[in-house]
Amino acid sequence: MSVALEKYRGGNLKYHIANLFDRTGFRPKGKIFVKPNLGGRVPIYESENTDANFMKELLALLLESNCQVIIGHTSLMGTPEQPYPFERIIALSNFQQFASLDRVTLLNLDNVERRYVTYERITFMIPAILNEVDAYINLAKLKTHMETGVTLCLKNQMGLLPLTNKAEMHRLDLDKYIAYLGKVVNPDLNIVEGIKGMEENGPHHGRDRIANLFFCGDDMVEIDSFATAMIGLDYRKVRHICIANEIGVGTFINETTLKDNEDKIMKFSPARRYMIKGKRLHIWPTSACSRCIITLDKAGREIKRKCFQGLSLLVRSYLYRTDVVFGNCRGLEVSEMGKCVGIGDCAEEWCRKNNVVHLKGCPPSVEDVVIYLTQQLSVV
């Protein structure tokens, strides 16, 4: 099967999807499992989620081939104060419309039987239904990512796993275990949908970017390296793609294909490893899962709402270089930072080695983060 790239110029989406199938030799039949890329965090960005119209036309094409289709997804890793269950994700992504279609099932992967596959230091809990279908389509989104550079086919498979597995991957080595997951689960077809992609600090704090690019094929490394190059980034600097290539998940896109498609290259703004709040407050998520990210976002909103604490942190963010770290903090140099504070259990070891004050929790509560930050970063 070859890799295919389509440039969408409006009109019939189903035509483009059918063309991708023809060019890659994919013939849908029987029972098909589709894993889209969905998030439930507000505000809802079109560039964060699989386009519902694209899914609608993909379903139409599959149903015309007399297929039975299962759309599967898990909950997002939320917090006790802010859960993101499957039902919320489906509704906010406008996927609920597909529940009424004949021969289409929306499947909550939080509740399915799983098979256990150990690879290196982790036991992946894979939905057993993947062994019961005729084909598995991995439907990714075209996005940059603050922690992994890009989030495409290889990373999209994390949405198959239960929350405990996702947390373990973030804690151990996110890039490495994204690649290892590709060794354990190999989709029959991969599609990257990029009608509207996300650039800058994706997957949630980035910016919408019209791309109108579709990629398709059976090799996740080939597609991910191809898509990365086509948005103007160097796939050889994306660690999980490189590891996946090294361990034989797939092979990099060939230079001839890249040269043949030079006219379609777009320049996405890459993700930074940090976000800047105010003028000099740097937030470093490193490998943090969404639980800590959501907690810190909510704590920030609470601090802003409380005038005194908010004013104090605002003053500091303008006057002094301040750094907030969480995740495993791999590669960070404390010597390059200002006053530094750490949050969450994953950051504990790095904070201890670098004599950085630290708040425990997986994740800590929003209230504890608010108290901690106002105590540590207040200028009064």
N, C-alpha and C positions, 0 to 999 in steps of 0.2 A: 504494500500500500504506500502510495506517495503522499507527501505533504502538499496541501493546497491553500492558496491565499485568494480571497475574493475581496474586491473593492466594491462596497455598497454605494450606489448612487441614487438611492430612492427607489420607489416602486415595490414590486412583488418580492417580499422576503423569502417566500417559499421557493421561488425560482432559484435564488442564490443558494439556499440550503440544499436543494436538489442537485444543483451544479457541484457543490462541495462533495456530496455523496458520489456522484458520477466520477469526479476527478480522482477520488481516493479509492473507488471500487467498493464502497460500503453498500451492502444490500440489506436493508432492514427486514426482519422477519420475526415472527413469534412474540415472545415477551421481552420488552426492552426496559432496562432500568436507566433513568436519567438523574444525574446529580448536578443540579444547578448551583450557582453561587449566590446565596441570599444572606442578608444581614437585617437585623431589626432595630438598629439604633437610630434614634431620632437626632437630627433631621434625616429624613430618608433621601439619599442621593441616587439618582438614576444610574450614575456611573459606578455605584457600589454593588448593585444587584443585577443579576441576569435580566435582560430586557424581557418584559412580559409579552410583548408583541412577537419577539423572536421565538419565545417558547410556544406561543400560540401557533405560529406557522410550522415550527418543528413538529408539534403534536399533529397538526393537520396532515403533514407529509407521512408521518409514521402510521397514523390511523388509516390513511388511504392504502397503505401496504398491509392492512388488516392486522397490525400489531396491537398488542396489549401493552400499555405504557404505565410504568410506576415511576413517579417523581419522588425521590427520597431526600430527606435532609434531617439534621439534628437541630436541637436548640443551640442558641449562641451562648457562649460562656458569660453569663451575667453574674450578678451579686445577689445576696439576700434582699437588699434594698431595691434592686432593679433587675428582676429576672427577664429573660428573653426566650420564652418558650416557643416551641415549634408553631403553635397556632398564631402567635403574634407575628412571627417572621413571615408566615404564609400570607397573612392578611395585609401587612404593611408592604409586602412586595407585590401585591396585586395578583398573587397566584391562586387565591381562593376560587377564582372564576373557573379553574380547570377541574374542580371537584365534581361538577355536575356533568362532565363529559363522559359518554359511554366508553368503556375500555380504558379509562384513565383513573389511576389511584394516587392520591397524595399520601405518602407514607412517612409517619413520624419514626425516624430511626432511633429515637430514644427508647423505643419499646420493642425492638425486634430481637430475635435470636441472633447470637453472634458466634463466630468461630475464632479461636485464639491462635495467632501465629507469632512466634517469637523470632525476632531478628535483632542480633546484637544484644543490647541491654534492655530492650523494651518488648513487651508482648502486645501486639496490635490486636484490638478487638474488632474484627471485620464483620459487617452485616452478612449473615448467612445467605440472604436472598441473592447476593451476587453470584452464588453458585447455582442458583435456580432459574436464572434468566438466560435468554439466548444471546443478549448483547448488553454491555454496559457502556453508556455514553457519558463521558466526563465533560460537562458543559461549564467552562470557566469564563471569567470576565477579564478584560484587558485593564490591568491596574498596576500602578506602582505600589510599593509597600515600605514603610519606614524600617521594618525589622529585617525583611528578606529581599529588599530591592525591588522585586516584582512579585505579584501573586497571580499565577496562571494555572496551568493544568496540574503540575506537581503539587502545589500547595492547596488547590481546590479539593483534593482528596481528603484533607483533614476533616472536612464536613461529613465524612462517613463515620467518624469515630465518636465514641462517647466522651463526655466532658473530662473524665479522669485521664483518658489517653491523651487528649489535647494538652491538658495541664502538664502531664509528664514530658511530652515532647518539648514544650516551652522551657521546662526546668532543666532538662538534660542538655539539649543542643538542638534548637529548632531547625536550623538548616540541614543538619545531618539526618535528623529523623524524618523530615519531609522527603529527602532522597530515599531513605530506607523504606518508607511507606510505598514508594513507587516500585520497589523491588518485590513487595508483598502483594500489591494489587495493580494489575495491568489492564486498563480499560481497553475495550475493543475499538472505541473511537473517541477522540478528543476534539472538542470544538472550543475555540476562544472567540467569544462574542464581543466585538468592540464597536458597536454602533456609537455608544457614548462611553469612552474610557475615563479613567481617573489618573491624573498626574499629580506631581508634588507629593504631599505627605499622606498618601493612601495607606490603608484601605478605607479610612473613614474621615480623615482630616485633610484630604486632598481637594483637588479642583476638577470639575467636569471638563472633559475635552472631547469634542466630536472627532471620532477617528474613522468610523465606517469601514472597519477592517474585520474580516472573518478569517480564522485559521482552522484547518482541519487535518487530521491524520491519526495514525495509531501509535506514534512515538512521542511520548510526553517531552523528552529532552529535545528532540528535533523541533517540535512546535514551540516550546517555551523559549529556546534559543532564537528561533526565527522571529517570534513575536517581540522579544526583547530588542533584537537588532532593528526591527521595523519601527520601533518607537524611539530610535536613536540612542539606545543604551548598550553598553558592552556586556553581553551575556557571559563572557569569560570572567567577569568580576562579580557575578551572581553566584554565591557560594553553593546554594542547594542544587542549582542546575549543574554546576561543575562536579559536585560529588556524585550526582545521579549519573552523569556521563562516565565518571571513573569506575563506578561499581556495576556498570552495564545495564542500567535501566533503559538507556537509549543512547543515541549519538547526536552530536551537535549538527545543526543545519550546515549543509555544504555551501562553500563560497560561491559556486555557480548559481545556486538558487538565490542567494542574497544579491548577487550582481544583476540577475535578471529582474529583480524587483526593486532596484534602487530608486526608481521613480515614485514608489509608494511610501518611502520612508518619511515618518513624521518625527519631529523633535519634541518628545515629552519632557517636561521639567522633572528631574529625578527627585525621589524622596530624600530628605535629609535624615540623619540619625536622631535629630532632636527637633522639638518645637520651641519657638520663642514666644513668651508671654510678656507683655509690656515691652521693655527695651532690653533687659539683661537677665531675664529669668529663663533658663534653659531646662526643658523637660526631656529626659532621655528614657524612652520605653525599652530600649535594647531588645530583649527577647520576651518581654512581658506578655502574658495572655490578656484577653479582653477583660478579665475580672478586675485586674489592677488598673487597667486603662479606664474602665467605666467608673471605678471607685474614685480615681483621681479627678476625672472630669466632673463628677458630681460634687466632690469636695470643693473643687474650684468654684463651682456655681454657688455653693453654700457660703464660701468665704466672701464672694462678691456681694451676696445678699446681706451679709452682716457688715454694716458700714465701717465700723472701727477696724475689724480685722482686715477687711478688704482694702481699706485705705493704707494700712500699714504695709501690707504685702505689695501694693501698687508702688508705694514710695521706694521700697527695697528694689523692686524690679527695674526701676529707673536709675537708681543710684549705684547699685552694687551688682556685680556678676554673681548669680546664684544658680545652683544646679540641683535638680531633683532627679534621682536615678531610681529605676526599678527594673525588674527582669534580672537576668544573670550578670549583666554589665560587662560581658566579655569585650575586651578591646578598649575599654574606657581608661583614660589616664587622669587620675585625680589631680595631678600636678598642673593640668591645663584648665582646671575649673576654679570657680570662686568658692564661696561657702557652699558645701555640698551636704545634702541629706538623702538618705535612702529609705525606700518604702517597699514592704513585702518580703516574704520569706526567700524568694529567689535571689534577692540582692544581699542577703545577710552575709554570706561568705566574703564577697567583694568588699562590703563595707567594713567588716572586721579587719581584713588585711590592710585596708587603707585608712583605718582610724576615722571612719565616717559614721556619724550618728545615724541610727537606724530604727525604724518602726516595724515590728514583726506583724505577721498576718498573711493569710492566703485566701482572700485578701483581707487587710484590716478593714474595720468598719469605716464608713464615711465620717461618722462623728469623731472617731479616733484620728483619722487623717487631718480633719479640720483643726482639732486641738493641737496635734503634733506640728503641723506646718505653721500655725500662728505662733506657737511657742518658739520654734526654731528659727523662723524667718522674720519675726516682727522687728521693726527698727525702734520700737518704743518700749 
